[in-house]
Amino acid sequence: MEQNYGRFLTSTITKIPGSIHTEIKNLVVNDTPLIHNLSFGIPNPETFPLHKATVTLKDGSKFDISPKEMTETLQYNKINGYPPLVKHLKHLIQHLHNPPKWSDREVMVTNGSLEGLGRVFEIILDNGDFVIIPEHCYQGVFVTTKHIQPNYITVKSDHDGLIVECLQDAILNCRSKGGSPKALYINPCGCNPTGTVLSESRKGLIYELACKYDFLILEDDPYSYLDYSEEPTVSFLQLDTEGRVIRLESFSKTVSAGLRLGFIIAPKPLVYVMGNITSTTTIHTSMLPQVKRATALKLTYGIEID
């Protein structure tokens, strides 16, 4: 089933055309021959003050940021993220989750997962739209939606996470009043603030409800790498046969909160829309943490990502 994501986008976002500015910038950053656009103000790399760097870890091991990588660090780059890092993240997601219809998805690096969450809400929620959240919910949801003022549909949880029967009742109650939820926000593993882990059976039932009642699932999962269960938990992304899941991940809990590095895995049309917004705001995530992380991952896992 091919999704028409236009129905999920806000009234403002649907008026924004595809950004030729974005497409040209990506071409210029890729050193495409014969394209020289002076409007971007791309500096001459020979003027950059830094040449190379060495990072020393607490265990005494080191890795270098080469002169080539340093030049990339100090220059404008791709809107979706530093290509070697994006390549590695795609490899990681495919290895851990093996999502259905992987070719229909894209990865976008963000300034921490909170920026990613805000970006998602920005493109899908209008004032007054309905969004489903757990009764006890991560405060970042309210921070990133305060200016939008959506209607929150709260659903009870127990020791196994969100209660499916309560979710269905909440959806039916909303629909009986003429509403329809656009999305469900959820921390499936180590939910903040309750710490619950959503069972695999409930994930399957929740995904069925998303398909039946036509809403997206925002899978905010920064704690999954801290799950020490004998068997890894199944993600919503692994169940997503219809392209309804937007997954948010973060390095804040596993590497450093101060680096402000996270990423989104979502259907390509939605990542494209978010990229258009990024091109007119932050342009892209800060390059230094991206290059450092890409280099460290290459050394750690031995995956060629150049």
N, C-alpha and C positions, 0 to 999 in steps of 0.2 A: 504494500500500500504506500504510494508516494504521497508525502505530506504537502499540503499547501500552507506554508507557515505564515502567509499574510494574515490569516484570521487571528493569529496570536499576537501580532505586532500592534503597537499603540497607534492612535490616530495621527500623532505627530511623526512617528518614525516612517509610516507608510508614505508620507509626503516628501521624504528625503530621497532623491534619486541616487543611483549608484555613483560613487565618487570617482570621476576621471582623475582627480587629484591623487587619490589613493593608488590607482593603477599605475600612473606615471611614476609616482615616488617609488613604488616597488620595483619598477623597471630600472630606474636610475640607480637605486641602491644595489641592484644586481649587476651593475656595470654593463648594462646592455649597450652594445656598440651604437654609435651615431645618435644617442639620445643625450642631449645636454640641455637641461631645463634650469635656467638661472633663477627662477622664482623661489626655489626651495632654500637658497642661501647655504648650500652644502659647502662647508669649509675645506680648504686645502689641507690634507692630512700632514703635509710637511711642516705645518705650523703647530701641530699638537706637541705639548711639552713633555709627555710621558713616552718612554721607549719600551720598557718591559717591566715585569714584576715577578716576584716569587712569593708564594703564599705558604706559610708553615703551619701545619695542623698541630693540635695538642699532642698527638702521638709521635711527633717529630718528623713525620713524612712531609714532603714538599711537592708542590707542583708549580710550574712556570706559566706565566702568561707571556707568550712569545711577542716579538715586535709586530708580527702580522695580526695576532689576536688583540694586541693593545690598540692598534690602529682601528680595528673593528669596534673595540670598546668605546673609543672616543668619537666615533662617527655616527651619524644617523643610520638607522637600520630598518629591517622589515617591520611592518606594523604588527604582524602576528607574533613576532619574536625572533630572536637570534636563530638563524636556520639550523646550525649544528645542535642547539638545545632543543628546538622543535622536533628535529629528526629523532633525537634520543627519547624525548617524551612520547612520541608516537610509538617507538619500539617498545617502551615500557608499558604503555597502555595495551598494546596488542598482546604482549606477553602475559600480563596479569589478568586482563579482562576478555580478550578476544571478542570484541563487540560484534554483533551482527551488522551487516552493511557497513563495514569499516570504511570503505571507499567514499561513503556519503558523509563522513564526519571530518572535522578539522580541529586542530589544536591552536589555542591562542594563549600566549603568555601574558600575565597580568601583574600589577603591583600588589601582590598578595591576593588571596582568594576573596577578601572583602571587596576589593575593587571589581573583581569578576562578578560577584554577586550583585553589586550595584549596577553594573553594566547590563546584566541580564534583566533585572527589574526595570531598568530604564527603557528597554526595548519592548517589554511585553505588558507593562502595567500602566493603564490610564487611571486617573482619579476615579475612585469608586469601583474599580474592578475587584473581583473576588480572588483571593489567594488563600490556600489552605496551609495552616501551620500547626505544629504540635502545641498542646496547651501550655507546656513549658518550653519556651523557644529561645534560641540564640539571639542575644540582644542586637547583633549586627543586622538582623532582618529589619528591625524597627528603625535603626539608624539610616539604612539605605533606602527605606521607603517612606520616611516621614514626610518628605516634600511631595510625594505622590498621593498620599492619603488613600490607600486602597481599603477595601473591606476585608478584614481578617476573619477567616473561618477557623476556629480553634477546635482541635480534636484531642480527645483524651488518650493517654498512653498508660501502659502497665510495665511490668518488668521485662516484657518481650518487645517493647516499643509501641508504636502507634497501633491502636485497636481498630482492626479493619471494619468491624460492625459500626463503630462510632463514626468512622470516616464515611461509610456509605450513608448513614443517617444524616450526616452533616451536608453531604452533597445533595441528597434528595430534598432536604429542607431548603437549601439554597435555590434549587431549581423550582420548587413549589412556589417560591416568591418571585419567580421571573428572572433569577440570576443564574449564572453558570461560572464555576471556578475556572480560571485560566491556568493555574499551576498549583502544584503541591511543593512546599519547601520541606526538606527533611535532612537531618543528620542520621544516617542509617547505622553508623558504627561509632559507639562512644558518644552518643547524643549529648550536646551541650544544652542545658546544664544537668540532665538527669543521669547521663552515663550509660544509658541502655543501648543494647545492640539489637537491631531489628532482625527477627528471624527470617530465614530464607523463605519459609512458607508464606509469611505475611508479605514479603516483598512481591512474591508472585501474585498474590491476591490484590495487592495495591496496584500493581501494574495492569492487571485486568480491569480494574476500575478506571484507571487513566485512559485505557483504550475505549472502554464502554461509554464514559462520560466526556471524553475528548478534552483532556487537560495535559499539560506538561509536568514532568517531574524534575525538580531542581535538587540534584543529589550532591549536597555539600558534605564532602567526606574527607576532612583533613586528618582524622584520627585513624584511618584504616591501616596505615603503616605501623601503628602502635598496637594493633590487635595481635595478641600472642596466642590465639586459639590454635588448636592442633590443625584444623582445616581452615583455610582462608574463607572468609565470608563471600558469598555471591553478591555482586553489585547489581544495582538497577541497570547499569550500562550493559551488563552481560545479558540481561533479559530483554533488551530494547530492540524488538523486531520492527517497530513502527516509527522509529526516530522521534521519540517523545522525551528522551532523557538528556538533560544538560548536566554534566558532571563538573564539579568544581574541586580542585585539589590545591594543596599548599605545601611549601617547604618550611613554613613557619614552625611546625611542630617537630620536624626531623632534622633541620639544619640550623636555621636562624630566623627569628621573627623580624629582626631588624633589616635583613636583606630585602624584605618585601617582594617575595617571589611566589607566585602561584600560577595556575593555568586552568583553562576551560577546555573541556572536550564537548563538542556540540555539533549538531547538523550544520553542514557548510553554509546554507542560506542564512542561518542565525549568526554564525561567526562573521560572515561577510558584513552584515548589518552592524554588528558590534565594532568591527574594524573601521567602518566609515565614521563612527562616533569617535573612536580612538584617534583617528587621523586628524581630527579637528580639536583634540584636547591635549592628551599627553604625548601623542605621536606614536610612542611605543614605550614599553617598560624599560627602566634604566638598564643600560647595557652592561655595566660592570658586574652586577650580580648574575646576569645571564651568562656572560662569558666565563666567570669563575665557576658557576655551577656546571656548565657544559664541559669545561676542562676537568673538573673533579669527577664527574660521572664517567667521562671517557677513561680516566685512569682507574677508577674503581671497578668498572664492569668490563673494561677492555673492548668496548664497542667502538668501531671506527665511525666517527660522526663528522669528519671534516668534509 
